Amino acid sequence: MTGTINNSLFLDAQQAGLSNRMIMELAAIFGWDIDFALDIRKGDSFSIVYEEKFLDGKMIGEGNILSAQFTNRGDTFTALRFTDSKGKSSYYTPDGKSMRKAFCVRQSTLPVSVPGLT
């Protein structure tokens, strides 16, 4: 599944056919590198490969995102899902670095100072 940003990630991913759950999962995977509130620009693009669950030939749900790519302002980020021998899954770059960083790009949505508290 692929898409290009013309309005917002949410609207354009929905138009590409992604469910709300998949859109949120995509944002969570790349949230360590991309501030989806401030950094998204028209022309950015995404692609994902994800599992579809079928029963008796009928799709009954979505599974996990297996791989994803997001191009933001000309920089391309790629994530691959890996499950270790204990069954724990996480996302990594193609060269094996975890997509999770020590700090998220947008660390807090709380105000820096709160009136009345010092």
C-alpha positions in Angstrom: 0.0 0.0 0.0 1.4 3.4 -1.0 0.3 7.0 -0.7 1.4 10.6 -1.1 0.7 13.4 1.3 -1.5 16.1 -0.2 -3.4 17.2 2.8 -2.5 15.3 6.0 -1.1 11.8 6.8 -4.5 10.8 8.3 -6.6 11.9 5.3 -4.3 10.7 2.6 -3.6 7.4 4.3 -7.3 6.8 4.6 -7.7 7.6 0.9 -5.0 5.1 0.1 -7.0 2.5 1.9 -5.4 2.3 5.3 -7.5 1.8 8.4 -7.2 4.1 11.4 -5.3 1.4 13.3 -2.7 1.1 10.5 -2.3 4.8 10.3 -1.6 5.1 14.0 0.8 2.2 13.9 2.6 3.8 10.9 3.0 7.0 12.9 4.2 5.1 16.0 6.9 3.3 14.0 8.3 6.6 12.6 7.5 8.9 15.5 11.0 8.6 16.8 12.3 10.2 13.6 9.4 12.3 12.3 7.3 14.9 14.1 3.9 14.1 12.4 2.4 17.3 13.9 4.9 19.7 12.4 7.2 18.0 9.8 4.8 16.6 7.2 4.8 18.3 3.9 2.9 18.0 0.7 4.7 15.5 -1.5 5.9 13.3 1.4 5.1 9.7 0.7 4.7 6.3 2.5 4.5 2.7 1.7 3.7 -0.3 3.9 3.5 -4.1 3.7 1.2 -5.6 6.3 -0.5 -8.9 7.0 -4.1 -9.5 6.1 -6.0 -12.2 8.0 -8.4 -14.4 6.1 -10.9 -17.0 7.1 -12.6 -19.2 4.5 -11.3 -16.9 1.7 -12.8 -13.7 3.4 -10.6 -11.0 4.9 -11.5 -10.7 8.6 -8.8 -8.3 9.8 -5.4 -6.8 9.6 -2.3 -8.1 11.2 1.1 -6.4 11.8 3.0 -4.0 9.6 5.9 -6.1 8.3 7.8 -3.2 6.6 7.3 0.4 6.1 8.9 3.4 4.4 8.3 7.1 4.8 9.9 9.9 2.8 9.7 13.2 4.7 11.3 16.3 3.2 13.5 14.2 0.9 14.8 11.9 3.7 13.6 8.3 3.5 13.2 6.2 6.6 12.7 2.4 6.4 11.5 0.1 9.1 11.5 -3.7 9.1 9.7 -5.8 11.7 11.8 -8.4 13.5 10.6 -11.0 16.0 13.2 -12.5 18.2 13.4 -16.1 19.5 11.3 -15.1 22.6 8.5 -13.8 20.4 9.2 -10.1 21.1 8.8 -7.9 18.0 10.2 -4.5 17.2 11.1 -2.4 14.2 14.6 -1.9 12.9 16.4 -0.1 10.1 17.8 -2.2 7.2 21.2 -2.1 8.9 19.9 -3.4 12.2 19.5 -0.3 14.3 16.3 0.0 16.4 13.7 2.5 15.3 13.2 3.4 18.9 15.6 6.1 20.1 16.4 7.4 23.5 14.2 10.4 22.8 11.2 10.9 20.6 11.3 13.8 18.1 8.4 15.5 19.8 9.1 14.8 23.5 6.1 16.5 25.1 2.8 18.2 24.3 2.7 19.8 27.7 3.5 23.5 28.0 7.0 24.4 29.1 5.6 26.5 32.0 2.2 26.4 33.7 0.9 29.7 35.1 0.7 29.6 38.9 3.3 26.9 39.2 6.9 27.8 39.6 
